[in-house]
Amino acid sequence: MNSSLLRIGLVRFRNAQAARTIPKLLTLLFLIAPTSAPAAVVGGLPRAGFLGTQLAPATDGRPSVRAVVPGSTAAALHVVEGDVIVAINGRPMANVPEVVAAASNLKAGSPLTIEMRRASKTVHLSGRTIGRPLEQYPNATITYGSFPFRGGKIRDILAMPKSSPEAPVVFLLPGFSCISIEPPAPTAAYRVLGARLTAAGIGYYRAEKPGLGDSIGGPQCADITFDTELDAFRTAYRHLTDDLRIPPERIIMLGHSLGALEAPLLADEKAPRGIIVYGAVLRNWGDYHQQVGSFHRYLIDGSDPGKIYADGEHSRPIFQAYYFDKKSPGEIAREHPELAASVKEVLGWDGKDRAVDRNWRFMQALAGLNLPAAWRDARTNVLSLYGGADIVALFDTDQKMIADIAEHSRARSGTYVEIPSADHGMMNVGSRELARDAAAAGRQGSPVFDEGVANAVIGWIRSIMAKPPVT
């Protein structure tokens, strides 16, 4: 993955080799604008802390504060724009991901010390961590709960429209990175989507990945394999149906980015009423990752497509060894010392157990999935949504094929819809060309949620709820 600033509610871009941009590009970093000060314990779990900083790498790679969210812990401690975070609670912070990881472990009311570099001075700040604000939607009842998973508890959140107790419920399956699913600022995609769904009389359910948000104990997201993550969402699905009493025929899974790979695999146990995928991949993940290296930089800012393609092709032996020969990054580096630096760059390997901030086995497992078979056997309605300005999913081919497989396997069950102005993060950027021109000119716009996404989701849900489930 490359390294650039973390933008509120947007896909996270880092600027190194395009070949290692994938999972970071599938990441959403959520910063919440507070509405109230929650209690230290919510729904039986200690409330997560709210650091409230928007970060970007400084020239030396250290985490620099670009903005501070009002009402956050950072605001209360008088962190200011331009501060460089040196340490949190005595632990050195070398880069942005380390701050994100440290912030994810903070709990409301816990003591906090931050060492900052402010201009040429060292500043020490201390105080108590402010809890993450509680989510609110007009005319909806929001329940913070939890369910047990492998020795710990995972936070989940169910928002139900007050006027529709028997409403269909969207079960969100988010993207790649270890970032909490709680909504960010009110203008961010998941937050706006939740508001639109509940206003339309549709429920909204989310469960954290292990160890994130308010979750306690058990495995931690950065350490787990793909099978463990899938099992966590499978457990959440059972909790939704068995404990929260939402029957499968009222559930619509919404797989965003990596979640689009997980949705059909979860549907094999209890077929939901429907599956919606956005920013999906159908081809082998190893091939996809290599193709990102061959095209992505051009799609971002118009960089020389021939050079970008050649650079991506040069990395093909690494992808072959990692994804198809099933060798660890360490094995590849030892067997081919001349490729050691490229292995770190291309795979985002930290020299130990992490590749793009997750266990290196996680991505490797994705290349072993038979996704066409999963969509063939999904036994439900499928809406395949593609953002016309999505440069992470690269092209519309996979999304169209997903709908085609569903339609072929179960007559009248597959639908493809393109939202021309939407990017991978469901934000309206006008078009792929406009976004590329802006990036090439160094302009950073402030895109808003693309209402076409919500309209397509809501309209399709109403249409499938008006007819019998797929059999």
N, C-alpha and C positions, 0 to 999 in steps of 0.2 A: 504494500500500500504506500501511497505517497504521503507527503506531509504538507498540509496547508492549514488554514484557519478552520476552526469549527464554527459553523454558522448555525444559528438557532433555527431548528425545525427543518434544516435542509440536509441533503446528502453530504457527507463529509468527504472532502477531497484532500489528498496529500500529493505533493508534487515531486515524485521521483520517477522511477521507471514505470511506465504505464502498465507493464505486465504485472505489477504487484498492487494495482489500484483496487482490485475487486472488493474484498469484503469491507474495506473502509468506505468505499463508495456505497455499499449497501447499508451503511450505518446512519442512524439518526441520533444526534446528540440532543437531548431534551433539557431545556432550561425553562423553568416554570415561573410565571408571573403570579405572585401570591394573592390570594383572595381572603385568607384568614389564617390565624396562627393555630395549627392543630395541636391536639394533646400529644404527649410523649408516647402514649399507647393508643393505637387505633385498630379496631377490629381484632383485638387480641394479640397484636404484634407491635413492638417498639417502632415508632415512626422514624423513617429515614431522614437524615439531615439534608439541608438545602444550602449548598455552598453558593451557588448563584453567580458563577463567573463564565464569561464567554472567552475562550482561549485561542491563541495561535502561537506557533513556535517563534521564539526570538531568533536572532541571527545565529546564536550558538545552539539552537535547538531547544533551549529551556522554555517552559510554559509562560507565555506573556499574557497579561489580562487585556483583552480588547474592550470589554464592557462588564459592568456590574449590574445585576438585576436588583431593582429597588425591593426592599423588604427581605432580602436574603441575608445569610450569615456574613457573606463578604461585605455587604453594605453596612451591616451593623459593626463590623470590625474596621471599617473605613479603608478597605481595599480600594485602590483607584486605578483607572485606566493607565496602562504602561508599566504597572508593577510586574516584576518577574518572580514567580513563586519558586523559592529555593528549597523549602522543606515544609511538610505538614506533620504536626505532632512529632517533630524530631526526625522524621524520615525524609531523606533527600528526594527531591523531585527532579528528574533529569529531562522529562518530556511531558507532552500533553496527556498521553494515555496513562502515565503514572498518576497524574492529578485526578483524572477521571476515575481511576481505580480507587484512589484514596478517598475521594469524595463519596463514592458508592458505599463505603464502610462507615460513614459518619451516621450517628443517631441523634435524634432530637434531645437536647439537654446535655449532651456530653461535652466535656471540656475540649477546647480546640486552640492550638497554637499554630501560627503561620509565620514562617520566616520569609521576608520579601527582599528583593533588591529593587530599591526605588532610586532611580538615577544612579549616583555613585555611592549611595548609603545603604546599609543593611537595616531593615526595620523588622521588629518583632511585634506581632499582634496576637492577642489572646482574648478568649471569651467563651461563651456557650453556643453550641450549634443550634441554629433555628431549624425547626422541623419543616419538611416539605409541605407546601400548601395542599389542602384537600381539594379535590376536584369538585366542580359544580357545573351542572347543566340546568337551564330553566325547565321547569315542569318534568324533571326526572328525579327518581329516587336512586341514590348511589350507595351501594353497600360494599364496604371494605371487608374482606374476609381472608381466609387462608385454607390451605389443605396440606396434609403431610406428604413429604416426599423424601425417601432415603435418609431418614434420621433428622430431617429438618422440616421447616414449614415454608411454603411458597405463598407470597401475597397474590390475591386475585381481587378484581374489581368488577362489579356488575352494575351497570346503569340501566334502569328500566323506566320507560315513560309512564308517568302516573296515570295517564288516561287509558293505557293499554296493557293491563296485567298479563294478557295472553299473547303479547307481541312476539314476532320473530326476533331472534337475537343474533347479532353478528359477533363471531368469535375471532378476534384478531390474532394472527400469527405474524410477528414482526420479522425484521431482517437479521443480518448476520451478527452484528457486534453485541458485546455485553453491555448494553445500555438499558436502563429501566424503561418499561412500557408506559409509565405514567405520563400523561400528556404534557407537552411543553407550554410555551407561551400561548395565549389564546389564538394567535394567528397561525400556529403551527399545524401541520397537516392532520395528525392524529386527533388533535384537540378539536379542530373544526369539523372533521369527519364525525366525531362523537356527537357534537352539537347538532349536526344535520340529521344524523340517524335518529336521535331521541326526539327531535322536533317532528320527524316524520312518523313517529310512533313505532320505532324499531329500537330494540335493546342493543347494548354494546358491552361485550365481555372481554377482559384481558387477564392474562396470568403472566407473572414475571418468569424469566428464565431463572434456573437455580442460583441462589445467592445474591440476586439483584434486588434493588429497591428495599422494601421492608422485610424481605425474606430472611430467615435466620437458619443457621445450621445447614447440615447436609452438604452436598457437592457445590462447588463454585463454578460459575459460568466459564471462566477462562481456562478451567482445568478439564472440563468434561469432553467426552466424545459426542459425535453426532447422535448415536443411539441413545445416549443419556438425555440429550436435549429433547429428542423425539419422545422419549418415555415420559419426560416431565410434562410436555403438552398433551400426551395421551392421558396422563393422570388428571390434568386440568379438565380435559373433555369429559372424563368419567365423573369428576366432581360436579361439573356443570349439569350433566344429565341426571345423575343419581342423587346428589345431595341438594343441589339448587333447583331441582325438579323442572329443568327446561328440557323437554323431550327432543330427540334428534330431528323430528320433522319440523321443529321451529328454529333450528340452528343453521346458520349460514357461515361457513368458514371463510375468512378473508385472509388469504396468504399474500403478504407483501414481500417482494424480493426473495430472500432465502425462505421465508414462510410459504412462498408459492411452491417450493419443492416439498415442504412438509405436509401441506394440506391433503393431497391425495393419499399420502401414506397413513395419515390419521383416520381417514374416512373408511379404511378397510374393516374396522371393528364395528362401528355403528355409522351407517351412511347418513350424513346430515341432509337437510332439505336442499342445500346447494353449496357450491364452492365458487368463490370469486378469487381470481389471482391477478396480481398487478406487478409488472416488472419481473416477469417469470423467465426461467431458463428450462428448456426441455432437453437440449443436447447434452452430451457428457460434460460434466463440470470441468474436467481437465482440458478438453478442447475449448470450452468457453473461456476459461482463464487464459489460455494461450492466445486466443483471438482478441481478448481485451488488450493484451500487449501489442497486437498487430494493428489495432484500429482506434483505440480509445483516445489517445492524445490528439489525433486528427479530429475526432468528433468533438472534443472539448474546445479546441481553439484554432483548428485549421492548420496545425503543424504539418509539415511535409508528409503526405500520406505514404510516399514511397519509402522514405527513411524510417518512418514509424513501423511500417510493415516489415522492413528488413530487420530492424531491432527486435521485433517480436519473434520473427522466425529464428533469429540467432539464439533465443532462449528455449527453443523447442526441446533440446536434449534434457534440460532441467525438468520441464514439465513431464516428459516421457518417464524419466527416472522416478519422479515423485508420485505422479498420479497412476501410472500404469505398471511400473515395475515395483511400486509400493515400497520404495526406499525412503528412509527418514532424511530430513535435510542434512543431519550430521553424517550419515552414510555417504550421501552424494558428495559432500565437501571433502570427506576423507579419501574417497576413491578418485576424485578429480580435483586435486588442490587448485588447479588453474581456474576452476569454477566456483571456488569457495565464496569469493566476494559477490559473484552474481547470484548465488543461491540465497544469500542474505537479502540482496536487493530485490530479486524477482519474487521470492516467496515470503518476504517480510519476516525472515527468520531471525530470532534474537540470539542464536548460538546455543540455545538450550532447548526448552520444550515449547516455545511459542512461535507461531507463524501468524502474522497479522493479529497479534494480541490474543490468540486462542491456542489451545493445544494443537500442535501441528497435525495430529491424526484427524482432527475434525474436518478440515477441508479435504483431506485425502479420501475420507470415507464418501464424500459426495460423488466422487467419480465412479463409485461402485453401484450407484442407484440406477434402476431400470425405470425411468420416469414414464416413458411411453406405456409400459405395462401398468403402472400405477394409475394413469389416466384412463386406460382401457377398462380397468376394473373398479373405477370409483363409484359406480352405481348411484349417481346423483346428477343434478343439473350443474352445468359449468358455465360461468361467465369469465371469459379471458379478456382482461382490460389491458390495453397498451397505451402508454403515453407517447405521443408522436415525437416529443422532444427528449425521450429517455435515451441517454447515452451510456447507461450502465447495462441495461438489458441488450444494448447494442442495436438490434434490428427487430422488426415485427414478426420474423419468420417463426420463432418458437411459439409465440402467443397464438398465432393463427393455427399452428399445428395442434396445439392443445385443444382448441375449440373443435377442430376437425376430428380429432380422435374421439372426443366425447360424442360428437354428433354421429359419427360412424358406428360407435359402439352402442349407443342408446339413442334411437331416433328422436329428434327435436329436443335434445338435451344440451347441445353445445352452442354457445353464442360468442362471437368475437366483436369487440367494440374498441375503436381507437379514439382517444382524446387528443386531438392534434397539438394542443398547446401545453400539455402536461409533461413534466420531467419525471425522473425516477422517484422523486420524493412527493409526487402528487401536487406539485406547485406549478402555477401558470407562468411559464417563461416566454410565451408568445409562440415560439416555434424553435425547432432545432437550429435553424439558420440564425435566428436572432440571438439565441443563447451563445452560439459559437462566435458570432461577430462581437458580442459584448465581452466575452472572455479574451478574444484576441486583442481587443482594445484596452483591456485591463479594467473594464467597468464591472462593478459588482452591484447588481440590481437588488431590489427587495421584492421578490415575487410573492404572490399570495396564493393561498390554496386554490386549486382549480375546481370550480364548482361543477364542471362537467363530470368529474370523477364521482362526486356525491350523487349527482342526478342519475348517472348511469347505474350506480349501485342500488339506489333506492327504487328506481323504476323497475329494474330487473327483479329485485326481491319481491316487489308487489306482484309482478307477473307470475313468478313461480309459486307464490303463496296462494294464488287464485286458481291453481290447478293441482291435481293429485300429485303426490310424490312420485319420483321415478321408481319403477319396479324392475 
